[in-house]
Amino acid sequence: MLHKIDHVGIAVTDLESAIKTYQGLGFTLTGRDRVDSQKVETAFFQIGESCIELIAATDSDSPIAKFIAKNAGKGGLQQLAITVTDIEAELARLKNEGYTLINESPVPGAHGTLVAFVHPKDTEGVLLELCQHPESAH
């Protein structure tokens, strides 16, 4: 079951500079994490029940580095993440409905979440991330 917008992911070329920018806008940094499986470092800013996630590549062949390269070397809106209760059930449902899954099984995400991605070609050009937080894990 889909619950809420978990976060909006923004690819950035310089995480420290981007953090300062968002702090200057009035956002409060609530956490940072390195996700080696995705080759990224992240910074989260809570806003209401959702977050803004700044995402920087830690390797030149990471998905974020490729996204930035496709955007003329600039970052930008990279993903929309949705909180789910049972990520494996959602993946099975979406696969059954014919959506193209980047991940057939969940992978580790930031802050202990399990995540999986739906290909943008099936979601009007937006990378959709499903997130299951540890407290809702089965």
Secondary structure, DSSP 8 states (H G I E B T S, - for coil): -EEEEEEEEEE-S-HHHHHHHHHHTT--EEEEEEETTTTEEEEEEEETTEEEEEEEESSTTSHHHHHHHHTTT--EEEEEEEEES-HHHHHHHHHHTT--BS-SS-EE-GGG-EEEEE-GGGTTT-EEEEEE-GGG--
